[in-house]
Amino acid sequence: MAQGTLINTYVFVVFFAAGFVIAGKRPILTLSTRLVLLALIASAIGYVVSGESPWHSIIGAATLILNCVFIGFALIDYVNWNKKRTS
């Protein structure tokens, strides 16, 4: 299982990548997809902060659903961006 420094590195990479995707000069993602990504990050933070709360499992399920929605939106945006680029 991952410990201490490795987890901190993963967290940094995830937030750096998300920041790059959200604020990039030539964004691949549309505004709606970036908003879903922000909601996903907020939900993930809520999941971590909730700890032993009764809401922990509900927030976890919401985070999983948001993750699936984000992946679908990002895939659609990437396909559309790639079509524009090659045309």
Secondary structure by P-SEA (a helix, b strand, c coil): cccaaaaaaaaaaaaaaaaaaaccccccccaaaaaaaaaaaaaaaaaaaaccccaaaaaaaaaaaaaaaaaaaaaaaaaaaaaaaac
